[in-house]
Amino acid sequence: MHLPISQALIRNEIPPQAINIQHLIEMAEKYQNPQSSEYKLIELALNIVLGRYLEKVNKLL
C-alpha cells in the first residue's frame, strides 16, 4: 500500500473494505516516527479500517 491510497481512504474516495490491513501494518512498521506526517496518515487510515470492522462485528452481536 502506498500513502496515496491512505489519503484516498481518508478522503472517502475508496471504501475501508478495499484496504488490506496487512499493508497498513507493513506501512506502520516502515514509518515509526510518531511525529511524521506519514505515521499520522497511517494511524488515521488504520483507525478508519479497524472502526469499520468493529461496526460490522457490533451489528452481528
Secondary structure, 3 states (H helix, E strand, C coil): CCHHHHHHHHCCCCCHHHCCHHHHHHHHHHCCCCCCHHHHHHHHHHHHHHHHHHHHHHHHC
